[in-house]
Amino acid sequence: MHLYGLGIPAQPLNQYHVYNVTSQNTNWAAWINGTLLYQTTNNTVGFINGSSALGACFWHFAGDIAEVLVFKRALTTDER
């Protein structure tokens, strides 16, 4: 498993935002409100214990999540 450090985004995190992540073999990228935060081509998709969980691995998330959408493929820029 690999963790990606995204740094501190320009947008304040005490406001609502759209956080978008895509993960596929040879590509991992994350955006906030359409602004690319980080991208790498060094990636392999995998799941811990063969299943997926939202926010259950390392950190406790104390905010609100309005919606989670999961797709079986990476979305295009227009689809995001």
C-alpha positions as CSV (number, residue, x, y, z in Angstrom):
1,M,0.0,0.0,0.0
2,H,1.2,3.5,-0.8
3,L,0.1,6.8,0.8
4,Y,0.2,10.0,-1.2
5,G,0.9,13.3,0.5
6,L,-1.3,15.9,-1.1
7,G,0.1,18.9,0.8
8,I,-2.1,21.8,1.9
9,P,-4.7,22.7,-0.7
10,A,-5.3,26.4,-1.5
11,Q,-9.0,26.0,-0.7
12,P,-9.8,26.3,3.1
13,L,-11.1,22.9,4.3
14,N,-13.7,24.4,6.7
15,Q,-16.0,24.9,3.6
16,Y,-17.8,22.5,1.4
17,H,-15.8,21.1,-1.6
18,V,-15.9,18.4,-4.2
19,Y,-13.0,16.0,-3.6
20,N,-12.3,13.7,-6.6
21,V,-9.9,10.9,-6.8
22,T,-9.1,8.4,-9.5
23,S,-7.1,5.2,-9.1
24,Q,-6.1,2.9,-11.9
25,N,-3.0,0.9,-12.7
26,T,-0.3,3.4,-13.8
27,N,-2.3,6.5,-12.7
28,W,-3.5,8.1,-9.4
29,A,-4.8,11.6,-9.2
30,A,-6.7,13.8,-6.8
31,W,-8.6,17.1,-7.3
32,I,-10.5,19.6,-5.1
33,N,-13.1,21.6,-7.0
34,G,-11.5,20.7,-10.3
35,T,-8.0,21.8,-9.3
36,L,-5.5,19.0,-9.6
37,L,-3.6,18.5,-6.3
38,Y,-1.4,15.6,-7.1
39,Q,-0.9,13.0,-9.9
40,T,1.5,10.1,-10.3
41,T,1.9,7.3,-12.8
42,N,3.4,5.0,-10.2
43,N,0.3,3.2,-9.0
44,T,-1.2,-0.2,-8.6
45,V,-4.8,-0.7,-7.6
46,G,-5.5,-2.9,-4.7
47,F,-7.7,-3.4,-1.6
48,I,-6.8,-4.3,2.0
49,N,-8.1,-7.8,2.8
50,G,-9.8,-7.9,-0.6
51,S,-12.5,-5.3,0.2
52,S,-12.8,-1.6,0.3
53,A,-13.7,0.8,3.1
54,L,-14.1,4.5,3.2
55,G,-11.8,6.2,5.7
56,A,-11.2,3.1,7.8
57,C,-7.5,2.6,7.4
58,F,-5.5,5.4,9.0
59,W,-7.4,8.5,10.0
60,H,-10.6,9.4,11.8
61,F,-12.7,11.7,9.6
62,A,-14.7,14.1,11.8
63,G,-16.5,16.0,9.0
64,D,-19.6,15.6,6.9
65,I,-19.8,13.6,3.6
66,A,-22.8,14.5,1.5
67,E,-22.4,11.9,-1.3
68,V,-20.0,9.2,-2.4
69,L,-20.0,8.0,-6.0
70,V,-17.9,5.0,-7.1
71,F,-17.4,4.0,-10.7
72,K,-15.7,0.9,-12.1
73,R,-13.5,3.1,-14.4
74,A,-11.7,6.4,-14.3
75,L,-13.9,9.3,-15.4
76,T,-12.9,11.7,-18.1
77,T,-12.4,15.4,-17.4
78,D,-15.9,16.2,-18.8
79,E,-17.5,13.4,-16.7
80,R,-15.9,14.7,-13.5
